[in-house]
Amino acid sequence: MKSKRLGDILISDGLLTQEQLSQALAQQKQTHERLGTVLIEYGYITERELIDALRNQLGIDFIDLTKTTIDPSMSRYIPKALAQEYEIVPIQVVRDNLFIAMADPLNFMAIERARNTSRKNIVPMIASGAAVKHAISILYENVNAAEAMAAMRAEAGIREDAVVESEQDTAEEGPTIRLVNSIIERAMVENCSDIHIEPTEGDMQIRMRIDGRLHKILTIPMDLKDSVVSRIKVMSHMNIVERRVPQDGRINMKIKGRDVDMRVNTLPTIFGEKIVIRILGKDEKMLTRKGIGMVFDEDNRKVDRILANTSGVIMIVGPTGSGKTSTMFTLIREMLNESTNLVTLEDPVEYNIPGATQVQINEKVGLTFASGLRAILRQDPDIICVGEIRDGETAQIAMRAAITGHLVITTIHTEDAVTAIDRLKDMGVEPYLISAGLRGIISQRLLRRVCPNCRTEYTPDQKILEISPMKMKPGQKFYHGKGCDQCFHTGYRGRIGAFEILLMNDELRRDITSNADKQTFRETAARTSGYVTMLQNAEKLVSEGITTVEEVERTILVTD
């Protein structure tokens, strides 16, 4: 392979100017990043252009790691530490040749280290940086899981009927600990929201919810399932002997320097206990308006007006998994300061908020949302956060607290902002209390984002356009992801919020007290408060190429 510098290759291909190269090299000296990374960050080239240029000039092959299954035995040629340091991943061995994938095939130090370590001739292949990092994580996590399961089976021969009764006993079960940890670490790599551990008739399936969709990740033999379930129940401080009733627990771990909270629930099934682990990452960058996907200035201005209230009820509504909790805590973080007494009432407590008083519901001892809310009102609160309104008594107390000078933030499960008002009425809250106490409603859904790396213009299926209630502009362009190694050929990468924000005013309050129907209420809201429906909000996301028509159709339930 000829020793050419990356800058010279890109200039000779007409992808870069000498001036751009000089600017990138100056930046590289400060950040010590790879030149290719700097060039991509500056927008001078795309990663695909970089890969094509290197592939053509150096005569090496491109490999799509998302379509490649790597045998766990490859890990013995390149240790994990070396793979992570130089961002290389072993692919296969053919006689004396070891094929490795790397984002920077000009990193001759990495190639030399790989040759010395593996004692093989190194054949470099080029892949995207994101795919290489992902493949490294998956390869070595799969190795850890396979080794742990093999060790568990070896120990089972000695202690076949052993049942872990305490955390101390479990600590001796090293392979079980390694297997469970590898599953959780894999979940962090995949950036998933939930881990589903599901017993079937013949084995145990591990599925993970990534960007709202479940993906099968791993299969665990049935003879190892009891050890895995027991380990997770011990970590969650559950009763591991009780297998007949559902249980709830919590896990706190530090994974790769990141604090992670997990909410755990067990459910007895005909094949054993199913476990679902909800991952609650403590990433403060995500608990911002940009982090929750509030990207339009109009939405931010409406939220600013809602938060300017010092009393009243602010409701955040949507189905399970729509991001309500993240939005609620984002708003709380904005309002919390040293002069504010903020008390939360949650079931369970999901995020630890420094400076707030957080109360965990415990219905076994009589601490319900209603009784807890009554107690909080005697604690001189400025802001009260009620995790969820589930019954009429809690709703009544929250509304009465609001009209006596407290600011109440809460969530409720409804389809949209207008339906939330009907839901309160169904719970038995008097219309005059709703009109007097309510200040604003934020309704939301999470839509998958189009992958920026493979985003391309396309024409949606004509049938979808015909049945879609979205209003399309003449000549409107549509975009989707055609699928690439960075989005793992889904066409989507990450999620964004679609919001519907309703600001209360005098005319809307009159509609509530007069029991106006939904259509009348929506017309009043649109005429007097700048109300924009969630569907209209999603239309803007489609028109800007952030999401697709198909994703809006799949996710947003259009109501009358």
C-alpha positions in Angstrom: 0.0 0.0 0.0 1.5 3.4 -1.1 2.2 5.9 1.7 0.0 8.8 0.7 -1.2 11.5 3.0 -5.0 11.9 3.3 -5.0 15.6 2.4 -3.1 14.9 -0.9 -5.5 12.2 -1.8 -8.6 14.4 -1.3 -7.0 17.3 -3.2 -6.1 15.1 -6.1 -9.7 13.8 -6.2 -11.0 17.4 -6.3 -12.8 17.0 -3.0 -10.7 19.5 -1.0 -8.8 22.8 -1.6 -5.4 23.6 -0.3 -7.0 26.4 1.8 -9.5 24.1 3.4 -6.8 21.6 4.1 -4.7 24.2 5.9 -7.6 25.3 8.0 -8.3 21.7 9.0 -4.7 20.9 9.8 -4.6 24.0 12.1 -7.7 22.8 13.9 -6.2 19.3 14.1 -3.2 20.6 16.0 -5.5 22.0 18.6 -7.9 19.2 19.0 -5.6 16.2 18.1 -8.5 14.6 16.3 -8.0 12.6 13.1 -7.8 14.8 10.0 -10.8 13.0 8.4 -12.9 13.7 11.5 -12.0 17.4 11.3 -12.8 17.6 7.6 -16.2 16.0 8.2 -17.0 18.3 11.2 -16.1 21.4 9.1 -18.5 20.1 6.3 -15.7 20.1 3.7 -16.4 16.5 2.9 -18.9 13.8 3.8 -17.9 10.5 5.4 -19.0 8.7 2.3 -16.7 10.9 0.1 -13.8 10.2 2.5 -14.4 6.5 2.3 -14.8 6.5 -1.5 -11.6 8.5 -2.0 -9.5 6.3 0.3 -11.0 3.1 -1.3 -10.2 4.2 -4.8 -6.8 5.7 -4.1 -5.5 2.9 -1.9 -7.1 0.0 -3.6 -8.7 -1.4 -0.5 -12.2 -2.8 -0.1 -15.2 -1.2 1.7 -17.0 -3.4 4.2 -20.5 -2.7 5.5 -20.2 -3.9 9.1 -24.0 -3.7 9.7 -24.4 -6.6 7.2 -21.4 -8.6 8.5 -21.6 -11.2 11.3 -18.2 -11.4 13.1 -17.3 -14.7 14.7 -16.6 -14.1 18.5 -13.4 -16.2 18.0 -11.9 -13.2 16.1 -11.4 -11.5 19.5 -8.4 -13.7 20.2 -6.4 -12.0 17.4 -7.0 -8.4 18.5 -7.5 -7.7 22.2 -10.4 -5.4 23.2 -8.0 -2.7 24.5 -6.1 -2.6 21.2 -9.3 -2.5 19.2 -10.7 0.4 21.2 -7.4 2.4 21.1 -6.9 2.2 17.4 -10.6 1.8 16.4 -10.0 -1.5 14.4 -12.1 -4.6 14.4 -11.0 -8.1 13.2 -13.3 -9.5 10.6 -11.9 -12.9 9.4 -8.8 -15.0 9.0 -7.9 -16.5 5.6 -4.7 -18.6 6.0 -2.1 -16.2 7.3 -4.1 -13.0 6.5 -6.2 -11.2 9.1 -8.8 -8.8 7.6 -9.5 -5.8 9.8 -12.0 -3.0 9.4 -10.9 0.5 10.2 -12.1 4.0 9.6 -8.6 5.3 8.9 -6.6 2.9 6.7 -3.7 5.4 6.7 -3.1 4.7 10.4 0.0 2.6 9.8 0.7 2.4 13.6 -2.6 0.6 14.1 -1.8 -1.8 11.3 1.7 -2.5 12.7 0.4 -3.1 16.2 -2.3 -5.4 14.8 0.4 -7.4 12.9 2.6 -7.7 15.9 -0.2 -8.8 18.2 -2.0 -11.2 15.9 1.2 -12.6 14.2 -0.7 -12.4 10.9 -0.5 -10.4 7.7 -2.9 -7.5 8.0 -5.4 -6.8 5.2 -7.1 -3.5 6.0 -10.7 -2.8 4.9 -12.4 0.6 5.2 -15.7 1.1 7.1 -17.5 4.1 8.6 -16.2 5.3 12.0 -19.6 4.8 13.7 -19.9 1.3 12.3 -16.4 0.4 13.5 -17.1 1.6 17.1 -20.4 -0.2 17.2 -18.9 -3.5 15.8 -16.1 -3.3 18.5 -18.7 -3.0 21.2 -20.9 -5.8 19.9 -18.0 -8.2 19.2 -16.5 -8.0 22.6 -19.9 -7.9 24.4 -20.9 -11.0 22.5 -17.6 -12.6 23.6 -18.3 -11.7 27.2 -21.8 -13.2 27.0 -20.7 -16.4 25.3 -17.9 -16.9 27.8 -20.2 -16.2 30.7 -22.8 -18.7 29.4 -20.1 -21.4 28.9 -18.8 -20.8 32.4 -22.4 -20.9 33.8 -23.0 -24.2 32.2 -19.7 -25.6 33.6 -20.7 -24.5 37.1 -24.2 -25.9 36.6 -22.7 -29.3 36.4 -21.5 -28.9 39.9 -24.3 -26.8 41.3 -27.2 -27.8 39.0 -30.0 -27.0 41.5 -28.4 -24.1 43.3 -30.7 -21.1 43.9 -29.1 -17.7 44.6 -30.6 -16.5 47.9 -28.7 -13.4 48.6 -26.4 -10.8 47.0 -23.4 -12.4 48.7 -24.2 -15.8 47.2 -24.7 -14.1 43.8 -21.3 -12.4 44.0 -19.8 -15.9 43.9 -21.6 -16.5 40.6 -19.1 -14.6 38.5 -20.3 -15.9 35.1 -23.9 -14.9 35.8 -22.8 -11.4 36.8 -20.7 -11.1 33.6 -23.6 -12.2 31.5 -26.1 -9.8 33.0 -23.6 -6.9 32.9 -22.8 -7.7 29.2 -26.6 -7.5 28.4 -26.9 -4.1 30.2 -23.7 -2.8 28.5 -25.0 -3.9 25.1 -28.2 -1.9 25.8 -26.1 1.2 26.5 -24.2 0.7 23.2 -27.4 0.4 21.3 -28.9 3.4 23.2 -32.0 1.5 23.9 -34.8 2.5 26.2 -36.0 -0.9 27.4 -34.6 -4.4 27.7 -37.1 -7.3 27.4 -36.0 -10.6 28.9 -38.6 -13.1 27.8 -38.8 -16.8 28.5 -40.3 -19.0 25.8 -40.9 -22.7 25.6 -37.4 -23.5 24.5 -35.1 -20.6 25.5 -35.0 -17.0 26.7 -35.0 -14.1 24.3 -33.3 -10.8 24.9 -35.0 -7.9 22.9 -34.2 -4.2 23.1 -36.3 -1.3 22.2 -34.3 1.0 20.0 -35.8 4.2 18.6 -39.2 2.9 19.6 -38.9 -0.5 17.9 -38.0 -3.9 19.5 -35.0 -5.8 18.1 -33.9 -9.3 19.0 -30.4 -9.2 20.3 -29.5 -12.4 22.1 -30.8 -15.9 22.9 -30.0 -17.5 26.3 -30.5 -21.3 26.7 -33.4 -22.3 28.9 -31.2 -24.0 31.5 -29.5 -20.7 32.3 -32.6 -18.6 32.6 -33.2 -19.0 36.3 -29.7 -17.8 37.1 -30.1 -14.7 35.0 -33.6 -13.9 36.5 -32.2 -14.4 40.0 -29.3 -12.1 39.4 -31.5 -9.3 38.1 -33.9 -9.7 41.0 -31.0 -9.5 43.5 -29.7 -6.4 41.7 -33.2 -4.9 41.9 -33.6 -5.7 45.6 -36.6 -8.0 44.9 -37.7 -11.2 46.6 -36.0 -13.8 44.5 -37.9 -16.7 46.0 -41.3 -15.2 45.1 -42.1 -16.1 41.5 -45.9 -16.0 41.5 -46.7 -12.3 41.6 -45.3 -9.3 39.8 -42.6 -7.3 41.5 -41.0 -3.8 41.0 -37.4 -2.9 41.6 -34.6 -0.5 40.7 -31.0 -0.8 39.7 -28.3 1.9 40.0 -25.1 1.3 38.1 -22.1 3.1 36.7 -21.4 1.9 33.2 -18.4 3.2 31.3 -18.3 6.3 33.5 -22.0 7.0 33.1 -24.5 6.9 36.0 -27.5 4.8 34.9 -30.8 4.2 36.7 -32.9 1.3 35.7 -36.5 0.5 36.6 -37.3 -3.2 36.7 -40.5 -5.1 36.6 -41.2 -8.8 36.7 -44.3 -10.6 35.3 -45.1 -14.3 35.8 -45.8 -16.1 32.6 -46.5 -19.7 31.6 -42.8 -20.2 30.8 -41.4 -18.3 33.7 -40.9 -14.7 34.8 -40.6 -12.0 32.1 -38.5 -9.0 33.0 -38.6 -5.6 31.5 -35.9 -3.1 32.4 -36.6 0.6 31.6 -33.3 2.5 31.3 -33.3 6.0 32.7 -30.0 7.6 31.7 -28.8 10.5 33.8 -27.6 12.5 30.8 -28.3 16.1 31.7 -27.7 17.1 28.0 -30.9 15.3 27.1 -33.0 17.1 29.7 -33.0 20.3 27.7 -35.6 21.6 25.2 -33.2 20.7 22.4 -32.6 17.3 23.9 -36.3 16.5 24.1 -36.7 17.6 20.4 -38.4 21.0 20.9 -36.8 22.6 17.8 -39.3 25.2 16.6 -39.2 28.8 18.0 -43.0 29.0 18.1 -43.2 26.0 20.5 -40.4 27.4 22.7 -42.2 30.8 22.9 -45.4 29.1 24.0 -43.6 27.1 26.7 -42.0 30.3 27.9 -45.4 31.8 28.4 -46.7 28.7 30.2 -43.7 28.7 32.6 -44.2 32.4 33.4 -47.2 31.4 35.5 -46.7 31.3 39.3 -49.8 29.3 39.9 -52.1 26.9 38.1 -51.8 23.5 36.5 -49.5 22.6 33.6 -50.3 19.3 32.1 -48.1 17.1 29.9 -50.1 14.5 28.0 -49.5 11.5 25.7 -49.4 7.7 25.7 -46.7 5.6 27.4 -43.3 6.0 25.8 -44.1 9.5 24.3 -41.4 11.3 26.3 -43.8 12.9 28.9 -41.4 12.3 31.9 -38.4 13.8 30.1 -40.4 16.9 29.2 -41.7 17.3 32.7 -38.2 17.1 34.2 -36.8 19.4 31.6 -39.4 22.1 32.7 -38.7 21.4 36.4 -34.9 21.9 35.8 -35.6 25.3 34.2 -37.8 26.5 37.1 -35.8 25.1 40.1 -33.5 27.5 42.0 -32.4 28.2 45.5 -35.5 30.3 46.4 -38.0 27.7 45.2 -39.5 24.9 47.3 -40.2 22.2 44.7 -41.7 18.9 45.9 -42.4 15.9 43.6 -44.7 13.0 44.0 -43.7 10.0 41.8 -44.3 6.4 41.3 -41.5 5.5 40.9 -38.9 8.3 41.3 -37.2 8.2 37.9 -34.6 11.0 38.0 -32.8 12.4 41.0 -33.2 16.2 41.0 -30.7 18.1 43.1 -32.5 20.8 45.1 -35.9 19.2 44.9 -37.8 17.2 47.6 -38.8 13.9 45.9 -41.5 11.6 47.4 -41.9 7.9 46.4 -45.5 6.6 46.3 -46.0 3.6 48.6 -49.6 2.4 48.4 -48.9 -0.5 50.7 -48.6 1.9 53.6 -51.3 4.3 52.4 -49.0 6.8 50.7 -51.0 7.4 47.5 -51.0 10.3 45.1 -54.0 11.8 46.8 -52.8 11.4 50.4 -49.2 12.5 49.4 -50.6 15.6 47.7 -52.5 16.6 50.8 -49.4 16.2 52.9 -47.3 18.2 50.4 -49.7 21.2 50.6 -48.8 21.5 54.3 -45.1 21.7 53.4 -45.3 25.3 52.0 -44.5 24.3 48.4 -44.0 26.8 45.5 -44.1 24.1 42.8 -45.7 20.7 43.1 -44.8 18.0 40.6 -47.4 15.1 40.5 -45.9 12.2 38.4 -49.3 11.2 37.1 -53.0 11.9 37.7 -54.7 8.5 37.9 -57.9 9.2 39.6 -60.5 11.9 40.3 -59.5 12.5 43.9 -55.9 13.4 42.9 -57.2 15.6 40.0 -59.5 17.4 42.3 -56.8 18.1 44.9 -54.4 19.2 42.2 -56.9 21.7 40.7 -57.8 23.1 44.1 -54.1 23.5 45.0 -53.6 25.4 41.7 -56.4 27.9 42.4 -55.0 28.5 46.0 -51.7 29.8 44.6 -49.5 26.8 43.8 -47.9 25.8 40.5 -48.7 22.2 39.7 -47.0 20.2 36.9 -48.4 16.8 36.1 -48.9 14.2 33.4 -51.9 12.3 32.2 -52.4 9.6 29.6 -54.6 11.0 26.8 -54.4 11.3 23.0 -54.0 15.0 22.7 -54.3 18.4 24.5 -58.1 18.8 24.0 -58.9 15.2 25.0 -57.1 15.9 28.3 -59.8 18.3 29.4 -62.5 15.7 28.7 -60.4 13.2 30.7 -60.5 15.5 33.7 -64.3 15.8 33.4 -64.6 12.1 33.2 -62.7 11.8 36.4 -65.3 14.0 38.1 -63.5 17.3 38.1 -66.0 20.2 37.9 -65.7 22.3 34.7 -65.3 25.5 36.8 -62.3 24.0 38.6 -60.7 23.1 35.3 -61.2 26.5 33.7 -59.9 28.3 36.9 -56.9 26.1 37.5 -55.6 25.0 34.0 -52.8 27.2 32.5 -51.5 25.1 29.6 -51.3 21.6 28.1 -48.4 20.1 26.2 -49.1 17.0 24.2 -46.4 15.1 22.4 -45.2 12.0 20.5 -41.8 10.8 19.5 -41.0 10.4 15.8 -37.9 8.7 14.3 -35.5 11.1 12.6 -34.4 10.6 9.1 -30.7 9.4 9.1 -28.6 12.5 8.1 -26.0 10.3 6.5 -28.2 8.6 3.9 -31.0 11.3 3.7 -32.2 11.5 0.1 -35.2 12.9 -1.8 -38.0 10.4 -2.6 -41.6 10.1 -3.6 -43.8 8.5 -1.0 -46.3 5.8 -1.9 -49.3 7.4 -3.6 -51.8 5.5 -1.4 -50.2 6.9 1.7 -50.5 10.4 0.4 -54.1 9.9 -0.6 -55.2 8.7 2.8 -53.0 11.0 4.9 -54.8 13.9 6.6 -51.6 16.0 6.3 -51.8 19.0 4.0 -49.1 18.7 1.4 -48.0 21.8 -0.5 -47.9 21.6 -4.4 -44.4 20.5 -5.5 -43.4 19.6 -1.9 -40.2 17.6 -1.6 -40.0 14.6 0.6 -37.0 13.0 2.2 -36.2 9.6 3.7 -33.2 7.6 4.6 -32.3 5.0 2.0 -30.4 3.0 4.6 -26.7 2.9 5.4 -24.2 1.4 7.8 -24.6 4.4 10.2 -28.3 3.9 10.7 -28.0 0.1 10.3 -30.1 0.2 7.2 -33.3 1.4 8.9 -33.2 4.9 7.3 -33.7 6.4 10.8 -31.4 7.6 13.5 -32.6 9.0 16.8 -36.0 10.5 17.6 -37.6 14.0 17.8 -40.7 15.3 19.5 -43.9 16.4 17.7 -45.7 18.8 20.1 -49.1 20.3 20.5 -49.2 23.2 23.0 -52.4 24.7 24.2 -52.4 28.1 26.0 -55.5 28.8 28.1 -57.3 32.2 27.8 -60.7 33.6 28.8 -62.6 32.4 25.7 -61.3 28.8 26.1 -62.3 28.9 29.8 -65.8 29.9 28.7 -65.9 26.9 26.3 -64.9 24.6 29.2 -67.6 25.8 31.6 -70.2 25.7 28.8 -69.1 22.1 27.9 -68.4 23.0 24.2 -67.6 20.1 22.0 -64.1 19.3 20.8 -64.4 20.9 17.4 -65.7 24.1 18.8 -63.0 24.2 21.4 -60.3 23.6 18.7 -61.6 26.4 16.5 -61.6 28.8 19.5 -58.1 27.7 20.4 -56.8 28.2 16.8 -58.5 31.6 16.6 -57.5 33.0 19.9 -54.4 31.4 21.2 -52.4 30.3 18.1 -53.1 26.7 18.7 -51.3 24.3 16.3 -52.3 20.7 16.2 -49.7 17.9 16.6 -50.4 16.9 13.0 -49.6 20.4 11.8 -46.4 20.3 13.9 -45.5 17.0 12.3 -46.2 18.5 8.8 -43.4 21.0 9.4 -41.0 18.2 10.5 -41.9 16.4 7.2 -41.5 19.5 5.1 -38.0 20.1 6.5 -36.9 16.6 5.9 -36.5 15.7 9.6 -39.0 12.8 9.5 -41.1 11.0 7.0 -44.8 10.8 6.0 -44.8 7.1 6.9 -43.4 7.7 10.4 -46.1 10.4 11.0 -48.8 8.0 9.8 -47.4 5.2 12.1 -47.0 7.2 15.2 -49.6 10.0 15.4 -53.1 9.0 16.1 -55.4 11.6 14.4 -58.5 12.3 16.4 -61.7 14.1 15.5 
